[in-house]
Amino acid sequence: MSSDDVVLERLLAQFEGVDDVVVAFSGGVDSSLVLAAAARALGPEHVVAVTASSPTYLDDERDAAAAVARGLGVRHVVLETREYEDRRFVENSRERCYWCKGGLLDAVARVAEAGGAVVVDGTNADDTGDHRPGMRAAAERGVLRPLLGAGIGKAEVRRLARELGLATWDAPQQACLASRIPYGVPITPDKLAAVAAAEQALHALGFRQCRARHHGDVARLEIETDQLGRALELRADIVRAVHAAGFTYVALDLDGFRTGSMNEA
């Protein structure tokens, strides 16, 4: 038995004693692996994937989630969430993620309650190293977190996802679009739409892992450091696309892409 087989067995063991689950499913590699593991451990007929749909997520992410669920033979439910109607979310304090995640998990729990299922998410062991209030919301609600429980971090997640043939094994890291807006700056649909348009344009230009951070009239672009040279070569195309998204100024962050950069301030 290989080391990855041992890790997979550890993951599958997290579902012992559970009959049915509803997975909070973003379509990223973490929740894709959890969904695949649940389907393997329990049978796809005992698993439901629930994906949120709102202006805080890119349409491409929802489409990718649907494809993964379909490939695993798992029922897929898309819920329209309305976090932007919650004043606590819109105010965008450092606790924003707590309110957003809590609302999402409450919606997922309503789906789970109808079938007596357990709510599951894709939190991995590496997620404990950053400011993530949403993890507290999950803990308070008793959400089952198989990757965290099995001590599986991101590198192992990607290896296992690849071994299981999941198309998302090398998918870029995802995060709610609200994370592109500095804390204390109110979140609006227009700001989210500008960020989404800028990032979709970057994706179209071949930048898979990127962020367009919203600083008023300025878009601060984070791209993987080994792609910075290419970004300069495509400067005119990038500037044109980001201006079209609604920004007046375009700044390239020389520190490159990193998760949670808004937590640095």
KEVEX-223685 format. One record per atom (N, C-alpha, C, O): residue in one letter; x, y, z negated. Coordinates in steps of 0.2 Angstrom, whole numbers, plus 5000, padded with zeros to 4 digits. Example, Ala and Ser with C-alpha at 12.3 -4.5 7.8 and 13.67 -1.06 7.14 Angstrom:
2
a506649724961/a506249784961/a506649844961/a507149834958/s506449894965/s506849954964/s506450004961/s506750064960/
END
This chain:
265
m500449945000/m500050005000/m500450065000/m500950074996/s500350115005/s500750175005/s500550225000/s500050214996/s501050274999/s500850324994/s500250364995/s499850374991/d500050375002/d499450405004/d498850365002/d498350385000/d498950295003/d498350255001/d498250254994/d497650254992/v498750254990/v498650264983/v498250324981/v497850324977/v498450384984/v498150444983/v497450444985/v496950464981/l497250414991/l496550404993/l496150364988/l495650384987/e496450304986/e496150264981/e495950314974/e495450304971/r496450354972/r496350394967/r495750444968/r495350454964/l495650464974/l495150514976/l494450474976/l493950504973/l494450414979/l493850374979/l493550364972/l492950354971/a494050354968/a493850334961/a493450384957/a493150374953/q493550444960/q493150504957/q492450494958/q492050534954/f492250454962/f491450444964/f491150384960/f490550374961/e491550354956/e491350294952/e490750324947/e490850374944/g490250284947/g489650304943/g489150354946/g488650374943/v489350374952/v488850424955/v488550384961/v488850344965/d487850404962/d487450364967/d487450414973/d487450384979/d487250474972/d487150524978/d487450584976/d487450604971/v487750614982/v488050684981/v487750734986/v487550714992/v487850794984/v487750854989/v488350894989/v488550914983/v488750894994/v489350934995/v489351004997/v489051015002/a489551044993/a489651114995/a490151125000/a490751114999/f489951125007/f490351115012/f490451175017/f490051195021/s491051195016/s491251255020/s491451235028/s491451275032/g491751175028/g491951155035/g492751155035/g493051135040/g493051185030/g493751185029/g494051115028/g493651065027/v494751105028/v495051045027/v494851015020/v494750955019/d494851055014/d494751025008/d494050995007/d493950935005/s493551035009/s492851005008/s492750955014/s492250905013/s493050955019/s493050905024/s493250835022/s492950785022/l493850835018/l494150775015/l493650755010/l493550695009/v493350795006/v492950775000/v492350745003/v492050695001/l492050775009/l491450745012/l491650675015/l491250625014/a492150665018/a492350605021/a492450545015/a492250495016/a492750575010/a492850525004/a492250505001/a492150444999/a491750555000/a491050534998/a490750485002/a490450435000/a490750495009/a490450455013/a490750385013/a490350335014/r491350375012/r491750315012/r491550275005/r491450215005/a491550315000/a491450284993/a490650264992/a490550214989/l490250304995/l489550294993/l489150274999/l488550244998/g489350285005/g488950275011/g488650345013/g488450375009/p488650355020/p488450425022/p487750435021/p487550495020/e487350385020/e486650395018/e486550425011/e485950445010/h487050425007/h486950445000/h487350515000/h487450534994/v487550545005/v487850605005/v487550655009/v487250645015/v487450725007/v487250775010/v487750835010/v488050845005/a487850865016/a488350925016/a487850985017/a487450985021/v488051035013/v487651095013/v488151155014/v488651165011/t488051195020/t488451245022/t488051315021/t487451315023/a488351365019/a488051425018/a488151465025/a488651465028/s487651505026/s487651545032/s487451615030/s486951635027/s487951665031/s487851735029/s488351775033/s488751755036/p488251845032/p488751885036/p489451885033/p489951905035/t489551845027/t490151835024/t490551785027/t491151765025/y490351745032/y490651685035/y490651695042/y490151725045/l491151675046/l491251675053/l490751615056/l490751565053/d490451635061/d490051585065/d490451525067/d490151465066/d491051535069/d491451475071/d491551425065/d491551365066/e491551445059/e491651405053/e491051365052/e491051305051/r490451395053/r489851355052/r489751295058/r489551245057/d489951315064/d489951265069/d490451215068/d490351155070/a491051225066/a491551175064/a491251125059/a491351065059/a490951155054/a490651115048/a490151065051/a490151005049/a489751095056/a489251045059/a489550985062/a489250935062/a490051005066/a490450955070/a490650895065/a490650835067/v490950915060/v491250865055/v490750825052/v490850765052/a490250855050/a489650815046/a489350765051/a489250715050/r489250795058/r488950745063/r489450685064/r489250635065/g490150705064/g490550645065/g490550595060/g490750535061/l490450615054/l490450575048/l489750535047/l489650495043/g489250555051/g488550535050/g488250555044/g487750515042/v488350615042/v488150645036/v487550695037/v487650735042/r487050695034/r486550745035/r486850815033/r487150825028/h486650865037/h486950925036/h486450985036/h485950985040/v486451015030/v485951075029/v486251135029/v486851145026/v486051185033/v486251255033/v485851295029/v485251305030/l486051335024/l485651375019/l485851445021/l486451465020/e485351485022/e485551565022/e485551585015/e485051585011/t486151615013/t486251645007/t486251715007/t486351745012/r486051745002/r485951825002/r486351854996/r486051894993/e486951834996/e487351864991/e487451944992/e487551974987/y487351964998/y487452044999/y486852074996/y486852134996/e486252044994/e485752074990/e485852074983/e485452104979/d486352044980/d486552044973/d487052104972/d487552114974/r486752154968/r487152214966/r487852194964/r488352234965/r487852144960/r488552124957/r489052104962/r489652114961/f488852074967/f489252054973/f489452114977/f490052124978/v488952154978/v489052214982/v489552264979/v489952294983/e489552274973/e489952314969/e490752294970/e491152334969/n490852234971/n491452204972/n491952214967/n492552244968/s491852194961/s492252194955/s492752134956/s492652094961/r493252134952/r493652074952/r493352004950/r493551954951/e492652014948/e492251954947/e491851934952/e491351894952/r491851974958/r491451964964/r491351884965/r490751864966/c491851854966/c491851784968/c491451744963/c491151694965/y491451754957/y491051724951/y490351724953/y489951674953/w490051784955/w489351794956/w489151764963/w488651734964/c489651774968/c489451744974/c489451664974/c489051634976/k489951634971/k490051564970/k489451534966/k489151484968/g489251574961/g488751544957/g488051544960/g487651494960/g487951594964/g487351594968/g487351544973/g486751514974/l487851534977/l487951474981/l487851404978/l487451364981/l488151394973/l488051334969/l487351324966/l487151264966/d487051374964/d486351364962/d485851344968/d485451304967/a486051374974/a485651354980/a485751284982/a485351244983/v486451264981/v486551194983/v486251144977/v486051094979/a486251164971/a485951124966/a485251114967/a484951064965/r484851164970/r484151154972/r484051094977/r483551064976/v484551094981/v484451034986/v484650974983/v484350924984/a485150974978/a485350914975/a484750884970/a484650824970/e484450934967/e483950914962/e483350874965/e483050834962/a483250894972/a482650854975/a482750784976/a482350744976/g483450764976/g483550694977/g483950664971/g484250604971/g484050704965/g484350674960/g485150664961/g485450624958/a485350714965/a486050704967/a486550744963/a486350794959/v487150734963/v487750774960/v488050824965/v488150804970/v488150884962/v488450934966/v489150924966/v489450914961/v489550924972/v490250914973/v490550974977/v490251004981/d491150994975/d491451044979/d492151024981/d492450964979/g492551064985/g493151044987/g493751084984/g494351084987/t493651104978/t494251134974/t494851084974/t494751024972/n495451104976/n496051064975/n496451084969/n496351134966/a496951044968/a497451054962/a497851114963/a498051144958/d497951144969/d498351204970/d497951264969/d498251324968/d497251264969/d496851314968/d496851344961/d496651404960/t497151314956/t497251344949/t497751394949/t497751424943/g498151404954/g498651454953/g498551524955/g499051564955/d497951544957/d497751604959/d497151634955/d496851594951/h496951694956/h496351724952/h495751704956/h495651724962/r495451654953/r494851624957/r494251614952/r494151564949/p493851674951/p493351674946/p492751614948/p492351594944/g492751604955/g492251554957/g492351484954/g491851444953/m492951474952/m493051404949/m492751404942/m492551354940/r492751464939/r492351464932/r491651454933/r491251414929/a491351474939/a490651464940/a490451394941/a489951364939/a490951364945/a490851284946/a490951244940/a490551204938/a491351264935/a491451224929/a490851234925/a490651184921/e490551294924/e489951304920/e489351264922/e488951254918/r489351254929/r488851214931/r488951144932/r488551104934/g489451114929/g489651044929/g489751014936/g489650954937/v490051054941/v490151034948/v490650974947/v491150984944/l490550924951/l491050874952/l491650894957/l491450914962/r492250894955/r492850924959/r493350864960/r493850864956/p493150824965/p493550764965/p494350774967/p494750734964/l494450824971/l495150834972/l495550864966/l496150834965/l495250904963/l495550924956/l495650874951/l496150864948/g495050834951/g495150774946/g495650724947/g495950694943/a495750714954/a496250664956/a496950704956/a497450664958/g497050764955/g497650804955/g497950804962/g498550804963/i497550814967/i497750814974/i497850894976/i497350924976/g498350904979/g498550974981/g498450984989/g498250934992/k498551044991/k498451054998/k498851015003/k498550985008/a499450995002/a499950955006/a499650885007/a499550865012/e499450855001/e499150795001/e498450795005/e498250745008/v498050845004/v497450855007/v497550845015/v497150815018/r497950885017/r498150885024/r498350815027/r498150795032/r498750785023/r499050715025/r498450665025/r498350625030/l498050665020/l497450615020/l496950635025/l496750585028/a496850695026/a496350715032/a496550695038/a496150675042/r497250705040/r497550675046/r497450605047/r497250575052/e497650565041/e497550495041/e496850465042/e496750415046/l496350505040/l495650485041/l495350515048/l494850495049/g495850545051/g495550565058/g495150625058/g494750635063/l495150665053/l494750725053/l495050785057/l495650805056/a494650815061/a494850865066/a495150925062/a495550965065/t494950935056/t495050995052/t495750985048/t495851035044/w496150935049/w496650915045/w497150975045/w497550985040/d497251015051/d497751065051/d497351135052/d497651185055/a496751135050/a496351195051/a496651255046/a496851245041/p496551315049/p496851375045/p496451375038/p495851355038/q496751405033/q496451415027/q495851465028/q495951515031/q495351455025/q494751495025/q494651535019/q494851515013/a494251585019/a494051625013/a493451665015/a493451695021/c493051685011/c492451725012/c492651795015/c493151815012/l492351825020/l492551885023/l492551945018/l492951995019/a492251935012/a492251985007/a492951995004/a493052045001/s493351945004/s493951945001/s494451985005/s495052005003/r494252015011/r494652065015/r494552135012/r494952175015/i494052145008/i493952215006/i494252224999/i494052184994/p494552284998/p494852294991/p494352294985/p493852314986/y494552264979/y494152274974/y493952344972/y494352384973/g493252354970/g493052414969/g492752454975/g492352504974/v492852434981/v492552464987/v491952424988/v491952364990/p491352454989/p490752414990/p490752374996/p491052405001/i490452324996/i490352275002/i489752295006/i489252305003/t489852305013/t489252315017/t489252275023/t489852245025/p488752265026/p488652225032/p489152245038/p489452215041/d489152315038/d489552345043/d490352325042/d490652315047/k490552335036/k491252315035/k491452245036/k491952225039/l490952195034/l491052125036/l491052115043/l491452075046/a490652145047/a490552135054/a491252165057/a491452135062/a491552215055/a492152245058/a492752195056/a493152175061/v492752165050/v493252115049/v493152055053/v493652025056/a492552035054/a492451975058/a492651985065/a492951935068/a492452035068/a492652055075/a493352055076/a493652035081/a493752085071/a494452095072/a494752025071/a495252005075/e494551985067/e494851915066/e494651875072/e495151835074/q494051875074/q493951835080/q494351855086/q494551815090/a494451915087/a494951945092/a495651915091/a495951895096/l495851915085/l496551885084/l496551815086/l497051785088/h496051775084/h495951705085/h495951695093/h496351645095/a495651735097/a495651725104/a496251745107/a496451715112/l496751785104/l497351795106/l497851745104/l498451745105/g497651695100/g498051635098/g498351635091/g498751595090/f498151685087/f498351685080/f497851645076/f497351675074/r498051585074/r497551545071/r497451565063/r496951565061/q498051575060/q498051595053/q498151665052/q498751695053/c497651705051/c497651775050/c497151805046/c496651775044/r497251875044/r496751905040/r496751985043/r497252005045/a496152015043/a496052085044/a495852115038/a495252115037/r496252145034/r496052175028/r495752245029/r496052285033/h495252255026/h494852315027/h495052375022/h494952365016/h495452425025/h495652485021/h495352545024/h495652585026/g494652545024/g494352605027/g494452605034/g494252565038/d494752665037/d494852665044/d495452625046/d495552615052/v495852595042/v496452555043/v496252485043/v495952455038/a496452445048/a496452365047/a497152345046/a497652355050/r497252315040/r497952285039/r497952215041/r497652175038/l498352205046/l498352135049/l498852085046/l499452105046/e498652035043/e499151985041/e499151925046/e498651895047/i499751915048/i499851855053/i500451815050/i500951845047/e500451755052/e501051715049/e501751745052/e501751765057/t502251745047/t502851775049/t503151755055/t503551795058/d503151695057/d503451665063/d503051695069/d503251675075/q502451725068/q502151755074/q502151825074/q501851855079/l502551855070/l502551935070/l502851955077/l502652005079/g503351925079/g503651945085/g503151945091/g503151985095/r502851885091/r502251885096/r501751935096/r501451965101/a501551955090/a501152005088/a501352075091/a500952105094/l501952085091/l502252145094/l502252145101/l502152195105/e502352085104/e502352075111/e501552085114/e501452115119/l501152075110/l500352085112/l500052145108/l499452145108/r500552185106/r500352245103/r499752285106/r499252295103/a499752295113/a499252335116/a498552295116/a498052325115/d498552235117/d497952195116/d497652195109/d497052195108/i498152185104/i497852185097/i497552255096/i497052255093/v497952305097/v497652375096/v496952385099/v496552415096/r496952365105/r496352375109/r495752335106/r495152365105/a495852275104/a495352235101/a495152255094/a494552255092/v495652275090/v495452305083/v495152365083/v494652385079/h495352415088/h494952475089/h494252455091/h493752495088/a494152415095/a493452395097/a493052365091/a492452375091/a493352335086/a493052315081/a492752365076/a492352355071/g493052425077/g492752485073/g493352515069/g493152565065/f493952495069/f494452525065/f494852585069/f494852575075/t495052635066/t495352695069/t496152675069/t496452695074/y496452645064/y497152635064/y497252555063/y496852525060/v497852535066/v497952465065/v498652455062/v499152485065/a498752425057/a499352415053/a499552335053/a499152295051/l500152325055/l500352255054/l500752245048/l501352275047/d500552205043/d500852185037/d501452145038/d501452085040/l502052175037/l502752135038/l502852085033/l503252035034/d502452085027/d502452025023/d502151965026/d502251905023/g501751975031/g501451915034/g500851895030/g500651915025/f500551835033/f499951805030/f500151775023/f500651745022/r499651785018/r499651755012/r498951755009/r498651805010/t498851705005/t498151695002/t498151744996/t498651754992/g497551774995/g497451814989/g497851884989/g498051904983/s498051914994/s498451974994/s498052024991/s498452074988/m497452024991/m497052084988/m497152074980/m497052124976/n497352024977/n497452014970/n498152044968/n498352054962/e498552064973/e499252094972/e499152164969/e499552194965/a498552204971/a498452274969/a498252274962/a498152334959/
END
